[in-house]
């Protein structure tokens, strides 16, 4: 992890997000690892805290990290990237479908848990 490159055409928040994403994918930040505080990341990358917040928002949208107000952010379990459709063996179709259904079940379980915490009027 390092400083933002002013000569890089990507916006600073994207550079920070890309660097943190690489650290997660490479195991430098393993699942369960707590990310440094916003101010610490801002100092490390030489950017504003708002830039760090934007970068972390990108990673949250990609489901690479989770955050809780007042508790910080941590790395989620990283799922392997799906193979490109043209490189898949047709005999693996059942296994791929099974994996998709398993992941869908996980999403449904998480959604049900969230909905349980909502007031009845919001359901």
Secondary structure, DSSP 8 states (H G I E B T S, - for coil): -----TT-SS-HHHHHHHHHHHHHHTTSS-TT-B---HHHHHHHHTS-HHHHHHHHHHHHHTTSEEEETTTEEEE---------GGGS-GGGHHHHHHHHHHHHHHHHHHHHHHHHHS-GGG-
